[in-house]
Amino acid sequence: MTAGEADAAAEPPGAQFCAWRLDDDSIDAIRAARHPDPFAVLGLHAAGGGVVVRAFSPDASKLRAVFEDGRALPLADRGGGFFEGFLETAAPPLRYELEAENPGGAWTYVDPYRFGPVLGPIDDYLLVEGSHRALHHKLGAHVTRVEGAAGVRFAVWAPNAQRVSVVGDFNRWDGRLHQMRKRVDSGLWEIFAPGVGAGTNYKYEIVARDGRLLPLKADPVGFAAELRPSTASIVAEIRDFPWTDAEFLDARARREHWREPMSVLEVHLGSWRRGENGRFLTYDELADQLIPYAKDMGFTHVELMPVCEHPLDASWGYQPIGLFAPTSRFGDPAAFARFVDRAHAEGLYVILDWVPAHFPVDAHGLATFDGEPLYEHADPRRGFHPDWNTAIYDYGRREVSCFLIANALFWLERYHIDGLRVDAVASMLYLDYSRQPGEWSPNADGGNDNRDAVAFLKRFNELVYEEHPGVATFAEESTAWAGVTAPTSSGGLGFGFKWNMGFMHDTLDYMELDPIYRKWSHDRMTFGLVYAFSENFVLPLSHDEVTHGKGSLLARMSGGDWRKFATLRAYYGFMWGHPGKKLLFMGQEFAQRREWSEEGELDWFLLDADAHAGVRALVRDLNRLLKKTPALHRRDNEPGGFSWIVGDDAAQSVFAFARYGEDGDPPVVVVSNFTPEPRHDYILGMPAAGRWREALNTDASCYWGSGAGNCGALEATAEPAHGQPASVRLTLPPLATLFLVADA
């Protein structure tokens, strides 16, 4: 058959032709990518006595459909890349490929409009209801096979859009070629793109309700993304990672974290270490170096500052664009999974900083995603952060709440994350957070509590603990909001732990004082015990305390070099003895001198100096003591696990307290001297008479201390002191903390 004969065969005359021939207006709409339902036109459709095939292929000069039974149907060229043809048949074939040619050559492809929906009514229902816990299984880009064809199914939520197309390398970023099907019940858009595979760059081209063509949008549920400054999402297959941590997860599910030792190393992956020429280390290199380091140092957890994809390095990850994508700065999703798997193999838990409080307004992100406020609250008094120039999620919209909770569950499911630390909780809880009168919208009763955010946080915690026993959630909440770690059934928010920001600020303020003035601020060190058991607390010395002009922890200690190091060691001892779980930002374990910056690695060369090596040795020993001493962790959140011995010796800046475990656990006495004067023959009340030993002394010479202390056993006699039944005479070294443990 010649080309002319083929064209003639594709255009039978008369009424039969008119019955299936598409009108010109509809064809124009397809060519212009403004047809309201391209799936109703393109692809294969039943027609009187047969089927009609229509395709839009702007690069082809000729096109024909080849069916799976071998029949071929030449398609008539209607101009501008639109083709159609009619096949008279009593047994309509369903599968076909398109063979195209132009003067430059020939090619074959599978028509994306050949396929039916990839989502179902239950997906519509669960999204609109706000209960789609596995949203990441449906939205985003998923490598799959449909009707024998390999490809990727794409789905995105954009209810206000007039049109959504997926564009990428596979279609030369032409929004006319993969116009998506809209599911009107939910506002979801979907398409199966045959021939597309993992590694493909893509975005969504969206036409707003008013006809505006928006900037290309990255996939809100994209599983990988290009390295900044590029902004495309990347098709990534993440379902089949060969995990080896089943035994670890089984044990995790049985642990009671509030009764276990917890010492967290907070890490910014981009500046912990760098490679040659200042390059980022890969996830695999970090697994090789960071995990053994944290384990050797005795930390139980590694907390990663946000690894969700973000456009700006200086945001440290706290302004994320790709909530479902581990940042490509350090490698691909599989490499991040290997990092977590390696951590679990070494017995380390991985906490991920998670940011549901706000998102940046970059054009390729969530802001006005489909041309109107969608993820953000429409009222700027509730939908915009003046401090951070970011948008605030609309927690009262069920689909948005569903999106965020599904994201949290995604990290726990797909990457086996052990805990989520929720950033900026206070900004979520208060409608007037960082706003002046008139700049915020109160509740109907005038209240300033964000009730939508409260309901969201409660639901988040309920589902996390329900679906992933053994994980933990942490709230960075800086106010006195009651019940942050109380169960939701009792009216609480349901978090596992809360960062104790008050402890951090009060004690650091005290440490910055010259020792001669500390007696006037004694309560800075004791006040935390007034509320220490009102929540399940973590004591954080976090990244926020060593940046923005605050200097490093060492720099904030009072005095010259010897005093700074001694004070820092004594402070760490006080903190490790104090009730509450422990958190230390990277570099502070060896007394980093300069303020932290994300622009380069930590100053590892400092460890060549004995003073810095001594601080690191101390932190390692504190962690080991914490792990092996039940009295220092079993009852962190119970009043019965603590009692003051000396809390009122302001004149000498001495503090002493006892820590208790379960019955049979030896108690521990912690005593701190925050002056540079050694105190000999200090009479200290003790919980029991008998032999005690100095288990740790932060002034020991191995830590670059003066070496003062108490050699050998200490004998507590049955002479009451400080309200205790026994007492002991001991030496309090200068600027030091001692741990005294009863001999068994």
C-alpha positions in Angstrom: 0.0 0.0 0.0 1.4 3.4 -0.9 1.3 6.4 1.4 -1.5 7.9 -0.7 -3.5 4.7 -0.6 -3.0 4.6 3.2 -4.3 8.1 3.7 -7.3 7.3 1.5 -8.0 4.2 3.5 -7.9 6.2 6.7 -10.6 8.7 5.5 -13.6 6.7 4.3 -16.2 9.0 2.7 -19.7 9.8 3.6 -21.7 9.3 6.8 -19.4 6.7 8.2 -16.5 9.2 8.2 -18.6 11.9 9.8 -19.6 9.6 12.6 -16.2 9.4 14.1 -14.3 12.4 12.8 -13.5 14.9 15.5 -14.6 18.5 15.1 -12.1 21.2 14.4 -12.6 23.1 17.6 -11.8 20.0 19.7 -8.7 19.4 17.7 -7.6 23.0 18.1 -8.1 22.6 21.9 -5.9 19.5 22.0 -3.2 21.3 19.9 -3.3 24.2 22.3 -3.4 22.0 25.4 -6.7 23.5 26.6 -9.1 20.7 26.1 -11.0 20.0 29.4 -10.7 16.2 29.1 -8.0 15.0 26.6 -8.6 11.4 27.6 -12.1 11.7 26.2 -10.6 12.5 22.8 -7.2 10.9 22.5 -6.5 7.2 22.6 -8.8 4.4 21.5 -12.6 4.8 21.7 -15.5 2.7 20.6 -17.3 4.1 17.5 -20.2 2.7 15.4 -19.1 -0.7 14.1 -15.5 -0.3 15.3 -13.0 1.8 17.1 -11.4 5.2 16.5 -7.8 6.0 17.4 -6.7 9.5 17.9 -3.2 10.8 18.8 -1.3 14.0 19.1 2.3 13.6 17.8 3.6 17.0 16.6 6.9 15.6 15.4 5.3 13.0 13.1 4.5 13.5 9.5 2.9 10.0 9.3 1.4 7.9 12.0 -0.2 4.5 12.3 -1.5 2.3 15.1 -0.3 -1.3 15.2 -2.5 -3.5 17.3 -1.3 -6.5 19.3 -3.1 -8.9 16.8 -1.0 -7.6 14.0 -3.5 -5.3 12.3 -2.3 -1.9 11.3 -4.4 1.3 11.1 -3.0 4.3 9.2 -4.1 7.5 10.9 -5.1 10.6 8.9 -3.2 13.8 9.4 -5.6 16.5 10.5 -2.8 19.0 10.7 -0.6 20.4 13.5 0.3 17.0 14.8 -3.2 15.6 15.3 -4.0 12.2 13.8 -7.1 10.0 13.8 -8.3 6.8 12.1 -11.2 4.4 12.1 -11.0 0.6 12.3 -14.1 -1.3 11.4 -14.1 -4.4 13.6 -16.5 -6.6 15.6 -13.8 -7.5 18.1 -12.2 -4.2 19.2 -8.5 -4.6 20.1 -7.3 -2.9 23.3 -3.6 -2.7 23.0 -1.6 -0.9 20.3 1.6 0.9 19.6 2.1 4.0 17.4 4.6 3.9 14.6 5.7 7.4 13.6 7.9 8.8 10.9 9.2 12.1 9.6 11.9 13.1 7.1 14.5 12.5 9.9 13.5 8.8 10.6 11.0 6.5 12.2 10.2 5.5 15.8 7.7 3.5 17.8 6.1 4.5 21.1 3.2 3.5 23.3 0.4 6.0 23.5 -0.1 7.3 27.1 -3.8 7.8 26.2 -4.2 4.1 25.7 -4.5 3.5 29.4 -7.3 3.9 31.9 -7.1 5.5 35.4 -4.2 4.6 37.7 -6.1 5.7 40.8 -9.4 4.6 42.1 -12.5 6.1 43.9 -11.1 5.0 47.3 -8.1 7.3 46.8 -10.4 10.2 46.1 -12.4 9.4 49.2 -9.5 9.0 51.6 -7.7 12.1 50.4 -10.8 14.3 50.7 -11.6 12.7 54.1 -8.0 13.4 55.2 -7.3 9.8 56.1 -5.1 8.5 53.3 -2.2 7.3 55.4 -0.3 5.8 52.4 -0.6 8.8 50.1 3.0 8.3 49.0 2.0 4.9 47.5 -0.4 6.7 45.2 0.9 10.2 44.5 4.3 11.1 43.1 6.1 9.1 40.3 6.0 5.3 40.6 7.9 2.9 38.3 5.5 0.2 37.3 3.9 -1.9 34.5 0.4 -1.4 33.2 -1.2 -3.7 30.7 2.2 -5.1 29.8 3.9 -1.8 29.3 6.7 -0.5 31.5 6.6 3.1 32.5 5.8 5.5 35.3 2.5 6.5 36.8 2.3 10.1 37.9 -0.3 11.6 40.2 -0.5 15.0 41.8 -3.1 17.0 43.8 -4.1 20.4 42.1 -7.9 20.9 42.5 -8.0 24.5 41.3 -6.0 23.8 38.1 -7.5 24.1 34.6 -4.9 21.8 33.2 -1.9 19.8 34.6 0.7 18.1 32.4 3.7 16.1 33.4 6.8 17.4 31.5 10.3 16.2 31.5 13.3 14.9 29.6 11.0 12.2 28.0 8.8 14.7 26.2 11.2 17.7 25.7 9.2 19.5 28.5 6.3 19.9 26.1 3.1 20.3 28.1 0.9 19.3 25.2 2.1 15.7 25.1 1.2 14.3 28.6 -1.9 16.2 29.7 -3.2 14.5 32.8 -6.6 13.1 33.6 -8.5 15.0 36.3 -10.4 13.2 39.0 -13.1 15.7 39.7 -14.1 14.2 43.1 -10.7 14.9 44.6 -8.8 17.3 42.4 -6.2 14.6 41.8 -4.5 14.5 38.3 -3.0 11.3 37.0 -1.4 9.7 33.9 0.6 6.6 33.1 3.6 7.5 30.9 4.9 4.3 29.1 8.6 4.2 28.3 9.6 6.5 31.2 12.0 5.0 33.7 13.9 5.7 36.9 16.3 8.6 36.7 14.0 10.8 34.5 13.8 14.5 35.4 10.3 15.9 35.5 8.0 18.7 36.7 4.3 19.6 36.5 3.1 22.2 34.0 0.0 23.8 35.5 -2.6 26.2 34.1 -4.5 28.0 36.8 -8.2 28.4 37.0 -8.0 31.8 35.4 -5.8 30.5 32.4 -2.4 31.6 33.7 0.5 29.3 32.9 2.3 28.9 36.2 6.1 28.4 36.7 6.9 24.7 36.4 6.3 22.9 39.7 8.4 20.2 41.4 6.5 17.2 42.6 5.2 17.6 46.1 5.5 13.9 46.6 8.7 13.5 44.5 11.1 10.9 45.9 14.3 12.4 44.5 15.3 15.8 43.1 18.1 17.5 41.2 21.0 19.1 43.0 20.5 22.8 43.5 20.4 25.2 41.7 18.4 22.8 39.4 15.0 22.1 40.7 13.4 19.2 38.8 12.1 16.1 40.5 13.6 12.8 39.6 11.8 9.5 39.1 13.3 7.2 41.8 12.4 3.6 42.6 12.7 3.2 46.4 10.4 0.3 47.3 12.8 -2.6 47.0 15.8 -1.6 49.2 17.4 -4.8 50.7 17.2 -3.8 54.4 19.2 -5.9 56.9 17.8 -4.4 60.2 14.9 -6.6 61.0 16.4 -7.7 64.3 17.1 -4.1 65.3 13.5 -3.0 64.5 12.1 -5.9 66.4 14.1 -4.9 69.5 13.2 -1.3 68.9 9.5 -2.0 69.1 9.9 -3.5 72.6 12.0 -0.6 74.1 10.6 2.1 76.4 12.7 5.0 75.3 11.9 7.2 78.3 13.5 4.6 80.5 16.6 4.0 78.3 19.8 5.9 78.1 19.6 8.6 75.4 22.5 10.7 74.3 22.0 12.3 71.0 24.6 13.7 68.6 22.9 16.4 66.5 24.6 16.5 63.0 24.5 18.8 60.0 25.6 16.3 57.3 27.0 19.0 55.0 29.4 20.4 57.5 30.4 17.6 59.8 33.3 16.7 57.5 34.1 17.6 53.9 35.9 15.8 51.2 38.7 17.0 49.0 38.4 20.6 47.7 35.5 21.1 50.1 33.1 18.8 48.4 30.2 17.2 50.3 30.7 13.7 51.6 28.3 11.1 50.2 25.8 9.2 52.3 28.1 6.2 52.0 31.2 8.1 53.1 29.2 9.5 56.0 28.2 6.0 56.9 31.8 5.0 56.8 33.0 7.9 59.0 30.2 9.4 61.1 28.5 6.1 62.3 31.7 4.6 63.7 32.6 8.0 65.3 29.2 8.4 67.0 29.3 4.8 68.2 32.9 5.1 69.6 31.8 8.3 71.3 29.1 6.4 73.1 26.1 8.3 71.6 22.9 6.3 71.4 21.3 8.4 68.7 22.3 10.5 65.7 19.9 13.3 65.0 20.1 14.6 61.4 19.2 18.2 60.7 16.6 18.1 57.9 17.6 16.0 54.9 14.5 16.8 52.9 15.4 18.5 49.7 15.9 22.2 50.0 17.0 24.9 47.6 19.2 27.0 50.0 22.2 25.6 51.8 22.1 28.5 54.4 18.6 27.3 55.5 20.3 24.1 56.9 17.3 22.2 55.5 14.7 24.0 57.6 13.0 25.5 54.4 12.3 22.3 52.5 10.8 22.0 49.1 10.9 18.2 48.6 9.4 16.7 51.8 9.6 13.1 50.4 13.1 13.4 48.9 16.4 12.9 50.7 18.6 15.8 49.5 20.7 14.9 46.5 23.7 16.8 48.0 25.0 13.6 49.4 23.6 11.0 47.0 20.5 9.2 45.9 17.7 7.7 48.0 19.2 4.3 48.1 22.4 5.7 49.5 20.4 7.4 52.3 18.7 4.1 53.0 22.2 2.5 53.3 23.2 5.1 55.8 20.2 4.3 58.0 20.8 0.6 57.6 24.4 0.9 58.6 23.5 3.0 61.7 21.1 0.2 62.8 23.8 -2.4 62.2 25.9 -0.5 64.7 23.1 -0.1 67.2 22.5 3.6 66.6 19.1 5.2 66.3 18.5 7.8 63.6 16.3 10.8 64.4 15.2 13.1 61.5 14.4 16.8 61.9 11.0 17.2 60.3 9.5 20.6 59.3 5.7 20.8 59.1 5.6 24.4 60.5 6.3 26.3 57.2 7.6 26.1 53.7 9.5 28.4 51.4 7.7 30.4 48.6 10.1 29.5 45.8 8.3 29.4 42.5 8.9 25.7 41.9 7.5 24.7 45.3 4.2 24.4 47.1 3.3 28.1 47.2 0.1 28.9 45.3 0.7 25.4 43.8 -2.3 25.4 41.4 -2.6 29.2 41.1 -4.3 29.7 44.4 -3.5 29.1 48.0 -3.6 25.3 48.4 -1.1 24.0 50.9 -0.9 27.4 52.7 -3.7 29.1 54.6 -5.4 31.6 52.4 -5.5 34.3 55.1 -1.9 35.7 55.3 -2.5 36.4 59.0 -2.5 32.6 59.4 -0.7 31.6 56.2 2.5 33.6 56.2 5.5 33.8 58.6 6.9 37.3 58.8 10.1 36.2 60.5 11.1 33.6 57.9 9.3 34.9 54.8 7.7 31.5 54.5 4.2 30.1 54.0 2.3 28.3 56.8 0.4 25.1 56.1 -3.4 25.2 56.3 -3.7 22.5 59.1 -7.5 22.8 59.0 -7.7 21.6 55.4 -8.0 17.8 55.5 -6.0 17.2 52.4 -3.1 19.2 53.7 -3.1 17.5 57.1 -3.2 14.2 55.2 -0.3 15.2 53.1 1.9 16.1 56.1 1.0 13.0 58.2 1.6 10.7 55.2 5.0 12.4 54.8 5.9 11.6 58.5 4.8 8.0 58.1 6.7 7.8 54.8 10.1 8.4 56.5 9.3 5.8 59.2 8.1 3.2 56.6 10.5 3.7 53.7 13.6 4.7 55.5 13.2 3.0 58.9 13.7 6.3 60.7 13.6 5.9 64.5 12.3 9.3 65.5 11.0 12.6 64.2 12.0 15.9 65.9 9.3 18.4 64.9 10.8 21.8 64.4 9.2 25.1 65.5 6.2 23.7 67.3 5.6 26.9 69.2 5.1 28.7 65.9 2.4 26.2 65.1 0.6 26.4 68.4 0.1 30.1 68.6 -1.8 32.3 66.1 0.0 35.4 67.4 3.5 33.8 67.3 5.9 36.7 66.5 3.0 39.0 65.5 1.9 42.3 66.7 -1.7 43.2 67.6 -3.8 43.4 64.5 -1.4 41.2 62.5 -3.1 37.9 63.6 -6.5 36.4 63.3 -7.9 35.2 66.7 -10.3 32.4 67.3 -14.0 33.1 67.5 -13.6 33.4 71.3 -10.6 35.6 71.0 -8.1 32.9 71.8 -4.6 32.7 70.3 -4.3 28.9 70.2 -4.2 27.4 66.7 -6.7 24.7 67.2 -6.2 23.3 63.7 -2.5 22.9 64.4 -3.2 21.3 67.8 -5.6 18.8 66.2 -3.0 18.0 63.5 -0.2 17.4 66.0 -2.3 15.2 68.1 -3.3 13.1 65.0 0.3 13.0 63.9 1.5 11.6 67.2 -1.4 9.1 67.4 -0.7 7.6 64.0 3.1 7.5 64.4 2.9 5.6 67.6 0.0 3.4 66.4 1.7 2.4 63.1 5.4 2.3 64.2 5.8 1.1 67.8 9.2 1.9 69.2 9.7 5.2 67.4 9.8 8.4 69.2 8.6 12.0 68.5 10.3 15.1 69.8 8.9 18.6 70.1 11.0 21.7 69.8 8.5 23.7 71.8 9.9 26.8 73.6 6.9 27.9 75.7 5.0 26.6 78.7 2.3 24.9 76.7 0.9 22.3 79.0 0.9 18.6 78.2 3.2 18.5 75.2 4.3 15.0 76.1 1.0 14.0 77.8 -1.2 11.4 76.0 -3.8 12.8 73.6 -6.4 10.8 75.6 -5.6 13.1 78.5 -5.7 16.3 76.4 -2.0 16.4 75.6 -0.3 16.7 72.3 1.1 13.2 72.5 4.8 13.8 71.8 7.3 11.3 73.3 9.7 14.1 74.4 10.1 17.8 74.5 13.2 19.9 74.2 13.9 21.7 77.5 14.7 25.1 76.1 14.5 26.7 79.5 17.3 24.5 80.9 19.5 25.4 78.0 19.0 29.1 78.2 19.2 29.4 82.0 22.3 27.2 82.5 24.2 28.8 79.6 23.4 32.3 81.0 25.0 31.1 84.3 28.1 29.7 82.6 28.7 32.9 80.8 29.1 34.7 84.2 32.4 35.3 85.9 32.5 32.9 88.8 32.6 35.7 91.3 29.1 36.7 90.2 27.5 33.3 89.9 26.3 33.3 93.5 23.9 36.0 92.6 22.4 33.8 89.8 22.4 30.5 91.7 18.7 29.9 90.8 19.6 29.7 87.1 20.9 26.2 87.8 18.2 25.1 90.2 15.1 26.5 88.6 14.9 23.7 86.0 14.1 21.2 88.7 10.9 23.0 89.6 9.4 21.7 86.3 11.8 19.0 85.3 9.2 16.2 85.6 6.2 18.1 84.1 7.2 16.7 80.7 9.5 14.0 79.2 12.4 16.3 78.6 15.5 16.3 76.4 18.3 18.6 77.5 19.5 20.2 74.2 22.7 22.1 73.5 21.7 22.4 69.9 22.9 24.1 66.8 20.8 27.2 67.6 23.2 27.9 70.5 26.4 28.0 68.5 25.4 30.2 65.6 23.9 33.6 64.7 26.6 35.5 66.6 26.4 33.4 69.8 29.8 31.8 69.4 30.7 28.2 70.3 29.9 26.7 73.7 33.6 27.0 74.6 33.6 30.7 73.6 30.6 31.3 75.8 32.3 30.0 79.0 33.7 32.7 81.3 37.4 33.4 81.7 40.7 32.5 80.0 41.5 29.3 78.3 42.0 27.1 81.3 38.8 28.3 82.9 36.8 28.0 79.7 37.8 24.4 79.3 37.3 23.5 82.9 33.9 25.3 83.0 32.7 23.5 79.9 33.8 20.1 81.3 32.0 20.8 84.6 28.9 22.0 82.7 28.8 18.8 80.7 29.1 16.8 83.9 26.3 18.7 85.5 24.1 18.2 82.4 24.8 14.5 82.1 23.9 14.0 85.8 20.8 16.2 85.5 17.4 14.4 84.9 16.5 14.4 81.2 17.9 12.9 78.0 21.0 14.5 76.5 21.6 16.2 73.1 24.8 17.8 71.9 25.5 19.5 68.6 28.4 18.2 66.6 31.8 19.8 67.3 30.9 20.7 70.9 32.0 17.2 72.0 35.6 18.4 71.4 35.1 22.1 72.2 35.0 23.7 68.8 36.4 27.2 69.2 34.7 29.1 66.4 31.0 29.5 65.8 29.5 26.8 63.6 29.0 27.6 59.9 27.4 25.4 57.3 30.0 26.6 54.7 32.8 24.3 55.9 33.7 21.3 58.0 34.3 21.3 61.8 37.8 22.2 63.0 39.0 18.6 63.4 42.6 19.8 63.7 41.8 21.0 67.2 42.0 17.4 68.4 45.8 17.7 68.1 45.6 19.8 71.3 45.3 18.1 74.6 42.6 20.4 75.9 40.3 19.6 73.0 41.1 15.9 73.1 40.4 16.0 76.8 36.9 17.3 76.3 36.2 14.6 73.7 37.5 11.9 76.1 35.2 13.3 78.8 32.1 13.3 76.6 32.9 9.7 75.6 33.2 8.7 79.3 30.1 10.5 80.3 28.1 8.6 77.6 29.6 5.3 78.7 28.8 6.1 82.4 25.2 7.1 81.4 24.7 3.8 79.6 26.0 1.5 82.3 24.5 3.4 85.3 20.7 2.8 85.6 20.3 5.6 88.2 21.4 8.1 85.6 18.6 7.2 83.1 16.0 4.8 84.3 13.9 7.5 86.1 14.8 10.6 84.1 11.2 11.7 84.0 10.1 10.7 87.5 10.4 12.8 90.6 11.4 9.7 92.6 14.6 9.5 90.5 16.0 12.7 91.8 16.6 14.5 95.1 18.6 17.6 96.0 21.4 17.3 98.5 22.8 20.8 98.2 20.8 23.3 96.3 21.3 26.4 98.4 25.1 26.8 98.6 25.1 29.9 96.5 28.0 31.5 98.3 30.3 28.7 97.1 28.5 27.9 93.9 28.2 24.3 94.8 25.4 22.0 93.7 24.8 18.4 94.7 22.0 15.9 94.1 21.3 12.2 94.1 20.0 10.1 91.2 18.1 6.9 91.8 17.2 3.9 89.6 14.9 1.0 90.4 15.2 -1.0 93.6 18.6 -2.6 93.7 20.3 0.0 91.5 23.1 1.8 93.3 22.3 5.5 93.7 24.6 8.2 92.2 25.6 11.5 93.8 26.5 14.3 91.5 28.3 17.3 92.9 29.5 20.4 91.0 31.8 23.2 92.1 31.4 26.2 89.7 34.2 28.3 91.1 37.9 28.1 90.4 38.6 27.5 94.1 39.2 23.9 95.2 37.2 23.0 98.4 38.9 20.6 100.7 37.1 18.7 103.5 33.7 19.6 102.1 31.1 17.9 104.1 28.4 16.4 101.8 25.3 14.6 102.9 25.0 11.1 101.3 22.0 8.8 100.8 23.7 5.9 102.7 26.7 5.2 104.8 29.4 2.9 103.4 31.9 2.9 100.7 31.6 5.2 97.6 33.9 5.7 94.7 34.6 8.6 92.4 33.3 7.2 89.1 34.1 10.3 87.1 35.8 13.6 87.8 35.7 16.2 85.1 38.9 17.8 86.5 40.9 14.6 86.0 44.3 15.1 84.3 43.2 12.8 81.4 40.7 15.4 80.5 43.3 18.3 80.7 42.2 19.0 84.2 44.3 19.9 87.3 44.1 16.3 88.6 42.5 17.3 91.9 40.0 14.9 93.4 39.5 11.9 95.7 41.7 8.9 95.2 40.5 5.5 96.4 37.3 4.8 98.2 35.3 7.3 100.1 33.8 6.2 103.4 30.4 7.8 104.2 29.7 7.7 107.9 26.3 7.6 109.6 26.5 11.3 110.5 23.5 13.1 109.0 24.1 16.2 106.8 22.0 18.1 104.3 18.9 16.1 105.2 20.7 12.8 104.3 21.3 9.9 106.8 25.0 9.9 106.1 27.9 12.2 105.1 31.4 12.2 103.7 34.3 14.6 103.6 35.7 15.1 100.2 37.7 17.4 97.9 35.7 19.4 95.4 38.1 20.2 92.5 38.0 23.7 90.9 35.4 24.1 88.2 34.5 20.5 88.2 31.7 17.9 88.6 32.1 14.6 90.4 30.0 11.4 90.0 30.0 9.3 93.2 28.7 5.8 93.0 28.0 3.5 95.9 30.1 0.4 95.9 28.0 -2.8 95.6 
